[in-house]
Amino acid sequence: MALPGNGRAEWLETDGLGGFASGTTSGIRTRRYHALLLPATTPPAGRVVMVNGLEVRIETAAGTLALSSQHYTPDVTYPDGASRIVDFATDPWPRWTYALGNGLRIEQECFVRLGAPMTVLTWRVLGASEPVRLHVRPLVSGRDYHALHHENPAFRFDAETAPGRIVWRPYQGLPPVVAISNGAYTHGPTWYRSFLYDEEAARGLDCIEDLASPGTLSFDLAAGEATLVLTTDPEATADVAALRSAERKRRAAFSSRLQRAADAYVVARGHGKTIVAGYPWFTDWGRDTFIALRGLCLATGRIDDARSILVEWAGHVSDGMLPNRFPDHGEVPEYNSVDAALWYVVAVHDFFDAARRAGKKISKGDRTTLEGAIDAILAGYARGTRHGIHVDDDGLLAAGVPGLQLTWMDAKVGDWVVTPRIGKPVEVQALWLNALRIAAARSERWAELHTRGKASFEARFWNEILGCLHDVVDPDHVPGTVNGGFRPNQILAVGGLPFPILEGERARRVVDSVETRLWASIGLRSLAPGSAAYTPHYEGGVRERDGAYHQGTIWPWLLGAFVDAWVRVRGGTREAKAQARARFLMPVLAHLDEAGLGHVSEIVDAEPPHTPRGCPFQAWSVGEAIRIAHVFLAEP
């Protein structure tokens, strides 16, 4: 059979704490992030790679054959286990079937337990009764998940052994590796050198790693299933049958692949929850969390999770702002986003609405906390806050200082801010006006400012000649000027938010222009073809890729607002929804089998063949796909 993505498509298993396991369908690791045991030591951050992979061999009377393959420098794949894969499936978790000849087949499964740093691996014989032994060598590091590991004398190979359990402690200050199995352990320390990670090489990053292997676990497959549980908890016990049954039952409750994908991103933070922006390298980002929450939680009925996330984030309002992101290490969040706090206001509004429709009662304390956060955000923005964020005389929100990126188009390389968008960006105004209208329902204080700002928006952003909206008004805070670059941000004035800013003929013209110039593949281009800065492919080193990030590259998350707008300007009819399903939703559903299996990628090349790029598992891409499928295009 042909493996998904020619063996390069990726699978993901998450633990609900920020940790995960991931790899390719071929079993060949192509990223530094591909690992079997990658826990978050301070959920959802502090991620470390403990067990990168396995060397697996099968021993029969006819000889020894490999079930694994590794890629080494300069360009060597060895051994040949990947060539024996005859089937791969992701339901309910990754499962490989290997053919070894004479009717002998081996099935390997891998799943991660929710709520604990624990990966379960099993092997069993299919279709033969001859003596078969399995030999498994763990490949271990003990490093930050962004780093690489190299042979060194400090690595500790020592093994603490007990019946059914081995513990390795690679480095002081890191969690132990605990292996719980029904196999026999033979200590045999060795180094495996010069693994080559193709995806890192393609991204212009360091790509060569050495891994340590303390010893071998051996199993008699003729006697039954081989089980290996990897965890960082020395006190853990593992009933594999019970773990498998519980996980199978939990996953069967999801009504669609997208809803099951949504579960991967909702994770623990402190006493509450948050949303991981994307796997394998993002943690939780404010903007991403509040955009994604509406699909991942509200559209899937996870009202309690949404409440927990919003309450947790409410405690981080500072001078009207919410963090753009929490760092991988340390507790000091980064306040460098003009729109994260505004997306929070929208998310709280939609949460209140979803809870009401679901008959969920919101406690007085939670309501006070959430409404208090909204009031603090608007008050902070009204009086002015960091980075030049302030309300101008026209009622619109100005923001930005040189050298800083504040909008979602936030690529920066050294001192180069690729798309600074200083001034009054169009989507920021749509969010600002939505926030004011939401707050005005409780306080007249915001009603006049909303009225003034909306009138200014209609007068200042419309481009009659092109039938679209300017991307930035008063760029670089120069009054009366505009930046007319044709970008997708204008679509948020028509769709994707609770209250459209633009309606009628102008709204239809915006949608038609965006569709004609920006829609492609599974999202919207970030800049129209023909523009001077347009970049057709996202590839090369860091500078080249960041330079292309918002200069044409397709973003699937934008399709949510676009489909909402597209259906809205056509009257929301059954026919319009049917057309949108065929044109916009079906390509997204097909994409679930292309890159990050069951998920939606972060970005896609602007031009054919529209190669998926960036994170293969992206929260807001999945969240907006869910809103398209279950909200905008839902059958009445």
Buried (B, 14 or more C-beta within 10 A) or exposed (E): EEBBBEBBBBBBBBBBBBBBBBBBBBBBBBBBBBBBBBBBBBBBBBBBBBBBBBBBBBBBEEEEBBBBBBBBEEEEBEBEBBEBBEEBBBEBBBBBBBBBEEEBBBBBBBBBBBEBBBBBBBBBBEEBEEEBBBBBBBBBBBBBBEEBBBEEEEBBBEBEEEEBBBBBBBBEEBBBBBBBBBBEBEEEEEBBEBBBBBBBBBBBBEBBBBBBBBBBBBBBBEEEBBBBBBBBBEEBEBEBEEBBEEBEEBBEEBEEBBBBBBBBBBBBBEEBBBBBBBBBBBBBBBBBBBBBBBBBBBBBBBBEBBBBBBBBBBEBBBBBBBBBBBEBEEEEBEBBBBBBBBBBBBBBBBBBEBBEEEEBEBEEEBBEBBBEBBBBBBBBBBEEBBBBBEBBEBBBBBBBEEEBBBBBBBBBBEEEBBBBBBBBBBBBBBBBBBBBBBBBEEEEBBBEBBBBBBEBBEEBBBBEEBBBBBBBBBBEBEEEBBBBBBBBBBBBBBBBBEBBBBEEEBBBBBBBBBBEBBBBBBBBBBBBBEBEEBBBBBBBEEBBBBBBBBBBBBBBBBBBBBBBBBBBBBEEEEEBBEBBBEEBBEBBBEBBEBBBBBBBBBBBBBBEEBBBBBBBBBBBBBBBBBBBBBBBBEEE
